[in-house]
Amino acid sequence: MPTVSSVNTANHRSTNFGPHRKNAAQRSRSDSPYQQRTTERDNPTQLVIKQAVDHLIRQLEAGQSEALTAYLSAMARFHRYSFGNILSIARQKPDAQRVAGIRTWNELGRFVKKGEKGIQILAPLMGYRRNRKDADREQEPETKPQPALIGFRIVYVFDISQTDGAELPEQEHHVSGEVGGSLDRLIEFVSKQGIELEYNERIAPALGVSYGGKIALLPGQSKAETLTTLVHELGHEILHKAERRTMTTATVRETEAEAVAFIVGQAIGLEMGRASSDYIQMYAGSAALLVESLEVVQRTASTILTAIRPEEAAQPEQFRAAS
């Protein structure tokens, strides 16, 4: 069947920023995964990202801090989409919940309402590209050309609110406050990353602390709070043990980890209560820092969600190449 996309964390998880204080800039452009890109002229996805970030910054500078939370919420709902397409959806329709193309909606028994405007995103254009080194060589009969990404094309998707028709089945994982098997799978994922996990009362009043290769959690938390605390500290482990292009502060790193916890918690149906203004700390007047923070936060949250929600692995990735 076609598919469509879709505890209070106000307290800081950790008061110990020691493991994350050093965050040196990359020595060369090729060393950084965030800099291996073509120009906006060559890569339309970079233009999409720039338009979305410029729009977000205008809202932030106008005092609309909830706009950044809306972008993080979009990352929770559409985390299997590419980074650029998530930003594009959030910019054009911040309240979008579940999106799909016209054909998919029709197959699900729903139809786009007359006069509705589509949400523009980019889809990968696949083809066959011949290697120049082999241009003068005769290919063996058994050799098949390999598909390659040759560009992108504009496609339009529509939110469920823009359609009428048959009711869709509820997604089972959207049960407020219940973690189900997600916590057990998260603990297993942490172990597979070679990260030691312990419960220690001595870290109080912090709910969790990341030491770099080791995470300590305060015992006695609810399952929902334990999950979001562990995601927060795992976010530190994934985000901040590697070098970054842009120098970051302890406040930015703490906010990034909290944003990962917000996205993951919201995606599995937990009630995430956090002031919208808190996330503006990832901006701090720097557009470069904001876009880098949003990108690494989205990638980290998507990695964790794929690990703790086994149904994700069985679904095709949505426009993943358009990133």
C-alpha positions, 0 to 999 in steps of 0.5 A: 500500500502507498505510504505517506510521511508524516515529558517535558524537556525544558530542563537541560539534561546535563550541566557538564559541557566538558566533553564537548568544549573543544570543537575545532574547525576543519583543516581543509574543505575536503575534510568536512561532510558539510562543505562537499557541495557544489554552488547554488547555480550547479546544485538546485537543492542548495538554492532550496535550502538558502531560500528556506533559511533566509525565510526562517531568519526573516521570521526570527529577526521579526521575533517569531521564534516559534517558526524555528520550532515549526521547522523542527516539528517538520523534521519529526514528521518528514524525517525520511525526506531530504534536508532540503525538502524538509525545509522546503515543506516547512517554509511553504506549509508549516502546518503540514502533517502528512504529504504525498503526490496526487497519484498516491492520494488517489490510490489511498482513496483521497483527492486533492481539493479544487484550487489547492496549491501544491507544495514544491519539492525536488525529486531525484532524476535517475539515468545512466551516465557513461564513464569518460575513461571507458568511452573508447572501450568496448563494454563486455556483453554482461556489463550493465550500465549502472544507474546514477543521479543526473539531476533533480526535477520539481514535483508537487506534493499535497498535505492531507488537509488539502484532500478529501476522501477516505479516512486513513488508518491511524499510525500505531506509534502515535500514542501520546506518552507511551514509548512502547519498545522504542526505549529498549531498541534505543538502549540496544542501539546505544550499545551497538555504537560502543557507548557505555550506559549506566544509571548513577544517582550522583549526577543529580540534579542533571538528568543525564551526562555524556562523557564521550563514549559513556552516558550516565542517566539519573535513575527513577525517571519515567520511561518517556523521560528516560528515552528523551534524556537518553536521546539528548545525551546520545545526540551529544555523542553523535553530534559533538565527538566529531569536528565541525566546520563552524566553531560552536559554543556549549549553549549551541551544542546543548540546544542541538542535542535538545532539538534532537530529543524534541524531534525524536520524542515528537515523532514517536508521539510523546508530548514535548513541552519546550519554549519556542524561543529556546531553539533560537540559540542555534542561530545567534546571528549566524546563518551559516551556524543555523543551517549547519545546526539544522542539518546535523540535527535532522541527520542525527534524529533521522538516524536514531528514529530509523534505529528505534522504529523498525518499520522505518527500515522497511519503507522506501526513503522519501526523496532522500537523494534530493539533499 
